[in-house]
Amino acid sequence: MRRSGFGRWVVAIPMCLLALATIYPMVFTLNVAMKSRREYVLDRFSLADHLTAANIADAWNSSGLGRYTFNSVLVTAGSVALLLLLGSMAGYAFSQLTFRGRRWLFLVCLGALMIPFQVIMVPFFRVLGQIHLLDTHVGLILAYTGQFLPFTIFLMTSFYSRIPAEIVEAARVDGSTTLGVYRRIMLPLGRPALLSVGILNALFCWNDVLISLLVMQSEQHRTLMVGVTALRGQYSDNIPLFAGGVLVAALPVIAIYLFFQRQITDGVTAGSTKG
């Protein structure tokens, strides 16, 4: 019993420290956003004297965060929809269909997971420029799709591999085509995985700075994370306003984590087991 209690403390203490290290920056940012510029200059670590959302409102109204948020929502929604469509189709093909080169194609997808974006950044930029998709929402959607599609295919293939082949064979005996099996069998059964993968991809797209900064070159097409990053230089003498912009960008992500914790965990661990 004593050993068991000691073991729990050994695990609990590092986890508590990790939780504090994660929560403290968010609390600090919230506290700074509630301060006036004068309060921050006098003592940045003290508690705010008055709780006010003036800095958040100013960041939203005077810094174009509303337009940046619209761009982020549009690009994230389009990217996630395209990723789920292509990823679920490819996952169905790799897990349930038999065709020449299936294993090699899947290995290519797995290999693409290991290639960092920085390696292909220059040729990627040149190709987008040649097809006139730089500084367009479509270009950024296609960029996110290409970057996160291997991850989506891997998780959907892992999930669909757990579906008994007898279900697919029974649907084919009933006269369903390959597309019919995908639409009537695989999509309904794959809803949990689609939800988990969709949430993860939404977080990836929403939090991205590098790809968006590379593709969206004009200010009016910036995504929210790039816009918030630009606030650091624009309002270097007004840190509370900058903290308000950071809160605007972080609140949707925090809300998604709070409401979809189980789905995110399922998505992260989806590829770790099979059968």
Secondary structure by P-SEA (a helix, b strand, c coil): caaaaaaaaaaaaaaaaaaaaaaaaaaaaaaaaaccaaaaaaccccccccccaaaaaaaacccaaaaaaaaaaaaaaaaaaaaaaaaaaaaaaaccccccaaaaaaaaaaaaaacccccaaaaaaaaaaaacccccaaaaaaaaaaacaaaaaaaaaaaaaaccaaaaaaaaaacccaaaaaaccccccaaaaaaaaaaaaaaaaaaccaaaaacccccccccaaaaaaaaaaaccccaaaaaaaaaaaaaaaaaaaaacaaaaaaaaacccccc
